[in-house]
Amino acid sequence: MVTLFVEGGGGHAADCRKAFSDFLTHAGLSKKPRIMACGSRKEAYKAYCIALKNRQDAVLLVDSEGPVAPDAQAGEPETWQPWRHLKQRQEDGWDKPEGARDEDCHLMVQCMEYWLVADRETLKSFFGKEFKENALPAIGGPLESRSKKQVYDGLAQATKTCQTKGYHKGAHSFKLLAAIDPAKVVAASPWAARFVAHLKTKIDHPKIDRR
């Protein structure tokens, strides 16, 4: 079985697992991976490394936390190098584990909130009539090109007068992830498209592991 190690969860591990499970179901996966909510990004990386040592079929998903350099996403998505980004990022400096493949490493660029703002209809339904859609960054080209501040500030402004008293990570993020339309996320985020396409191929058409 494929195990997906994801950054996030913290004190909401069950909510995190359910949210990713629902998202992947809505994305059309015939079977879902086992989902491990690891908390911090460093813990996700450590758990993934241990899984590889134990020869598990493992996939890693963490936030990029910033823009991905052009040399790490040159050419087609199949040739992108997320491990290069994770090594070059000063706050990470992660070495690519022995036996790891770039195709099994995925980035939420730059964080989960980028996926959420791709589905305006779900956000409006969730937050109610006071939701200010125009405060969000416009969708025209990859959302990933927007700064993190633009996305966070946009969500804060769009929800500040809502009955929920504004967007809160943890309290809202996993409920929204479980509800958003993956097709809209994939259309707005090339890295999300890469993630979903790879999992579909990996689970529906598994290859012989030649590591």
Secondary structure as GFF3:
##gff-version 3
##sequence-region A 1 211
A	DSSP	beta_strand	2	6	.	.	.	ID=ss1
A	DSSP	three_ten_helix	10	12	.	.	.	ID=ss2
A	DSSP	alpha_helix	13	26	.	.	.	ID=ss3
A	DSSP	beta_strand	34	37	.	.	.	ID=ss4
A	DSSP	alpha_helix	41	53	.	.	.	ID=ss5
A	DSSP	beta_strand	57	63	.	.	.	ID=ss6
A	DSSP	three_ten_helix	70	72	.	.	.	ID=ss7
A	DSSP	three_ten_helix	77	79	.	.	.	ID=ss8
A	DSSP	alpha_helix	82	88	.	.	.	ID=ss9
A	DSSP	three_ten_helix	102	104	.	.	.	ID=ss10
A	DSSP	beta_strand	105	108	.	.	.	ID=ss11
A	DSSP	alpha_helix	112	116	.	.	.	ID=ss12
A	DSSP	alpha_helix	120	127	.	.	.	ID=ss13
A	DSSP	three_ten_helix	133	135	.	.	.	ID=ss14
A	DSSP	three_ten_helix	143	145	.	.	.	ID=ss15
A	DSSP	alpha_helix	148	159	.	.	.	ID=ss16
A	DSSP	alpha_helix	173	179	.	.	.	ID=ss17
A	DSSP	alpha_helix	182	188	.	.	.	ID=ss18
A	DSSP	alpha_helix	190	204	.	.	.	ID=ss19
###
